[in-house]
Structure formats: C-alpha cells, structure tokens
Amino acid sequence: MASTTTDEQKQDAHGKSRMLHPVAMMLLIMLVAVGLTYVLDSGEFQRQAKLVVPGTYQLIAKERDLAALVAAHPPASSIERAYPASLFSAMSAIPAASPKVRRWCS
C-alpha cells in the first residue's frame, strides 16, 4: 500500500491544521534575508538619469562582524564600506515603513 498524505493526516490530534503561523513565516523570511546580507557581496552600478549603465558594477567592501548582528544601531553603509543588516534594524523596519505604506496605498 503506497503512503499518501491526505488532509486528514495533516491534522493534529485536536483536528487542527498543522500549518506554520503566518507571522512565524514572515519572521523566518526576515531572518533568512538578514542572514543573506552577511553572505552576499555588496555592490553598485553607476547610473545616468536613473538608468543603470551596463558593465559598471563594482563591489563594495563589507564588514562581516557577527557583533553587528545584535547591534541596536548598526553603522550606516556608504559608497566606501557596506555593513550587513542587524536583527534590530530588520525588526524596526516594519513599524517604520507602515505609515509610508498606508500613504502609498490610500
């Protein structure tokens, strides 16, 4: 007999679905995004009139300090030096952006 997953098998003993809570999914995605700022290189293109100039990508040196991961106020990135995101800055971006989103949507 082949084992197949049905809707009944996905429910726990109380009959509730065992799906990850949407807030937990959002936090997980944010943690992955913060982690990627430590792994991926930073860089920029030159621009002319808001258009990217092809072939002008240059890497920016990045400080990969794990102490910055929990820093309340990480240093701001510049053209000369980039810094990865901290957990605090990622979580504080949500309430900081919400008034801007409300104005944009209305």
Contacts in CASP RR format, 6 or more apart in sequence:
PFRMAT RR
TARGET T0000
AUTHOR 0000-0000-0000
METHOD contacts of the structure
MODEL  1
MASTTTDEQKQDAHGKSRMLHPVAMMLLIMLVAVGLTYVLDSGEFQRQAK
LVVPGTYQLIAKERDLAALVAAHPPASSIERAYPASLFSAMSAIPAASPK
VRRWCS
10 17 0 8 1.000
10 18 0 8 1.000
10 19 0 8 1.000
11 17 0 8 1.000
11 18 0 8 1.000
12 18 0 8 1.000
20 28 0 8 1.000
30 90 0 8 1.000
30 91 0 8 1.000
31 87 0 8 1.000
33 85 0 8 1.000
33 90 0 8 1.000
34 69 0 8 1.000
34 84 0 8 1.000
34 85 0 8 1.000
34 86 0 8 1.000
34 87 0 8 1.000
34 90 0 8 1.000
35 84 0 8 1.000
35 85 0 8 1.000
37 84 0 8 1.000
37 85 0 8 1.000
38 64 0 8 1.000
38 69 0 8 1.000
38 84 0 8 1.000
41 59 0 8 1.000
41 60 0 8 1.000
41 62 0 8 1.000
42 59 0 8 1.000
42 60 0 8 1.000
42 62 0 8 1.000
42 77 0 8 1.000
42 82 0 8 1.000
43 57 0 8 1.000
43 58 0 8 1.000
43 59 0 8 1.000
43 60 0 8 1.000
43 82 0 8 1.000
44 57 0 8 1.000
44 58 0 8 1.000
44 60 0 8 1.000
44 79 0 8 1.000
45 52 0 8 1.000
45 53 0 8 1.000
45 55 0 8 1.000
45 56 0 8 1.000
45 57 0 8 1.000
45 58 0 8 1.000
46 52 0 8 1.000
46 53 0 8 1.000
46 56 0 8 1.000
47 53 0 8 1.000
60 77 0 8 1.000
60 79 0 8 1.000
60 80 0 8 1.000
60 81 0 8 1.000
60 82 0 8 1.000
61 80 0 8 1.000
61 81 0 8 1.000
61 82 0 8 1.000
62 81 0 8 1.000
62 82 0 8 1.000
62 83 0 8 1.000
62 84 0 8 1.000
63 75 0 8 1.000
63 81 0 8 1.000
63 82 0 8 1.000
63 83 0 8 1.000
63 84 0 8 1.000
64 84 0 8 1.000
68 74 0 8 1.000
68 75 0 8 1.000
68 83 0 8 1.000
68 84 0 8 1.000
68 86 0 8 1.000
69 84 0 8 1.000
69 86 0 8 1.000
69 87 0 8 1.000
70 86 0 8 1.000
70 87 0 8 1.000
70 88 0 8 1.000
71 86 0 8 1.000
71 88 0 8 1.000
72 86 0 8 1.000
72 88 0 8 1.000
73 88 0 8 1.000
74 83 0 8 1.000
74 84 0 8 1.000
74 85 0 8 1.000
74 86 0 8 1.000
74 88 0 8 1.000
74 89 0 8 1.000
75 83 0 8 1.000
76 83 0 8 1.000
77 83 0 8 1.000
END
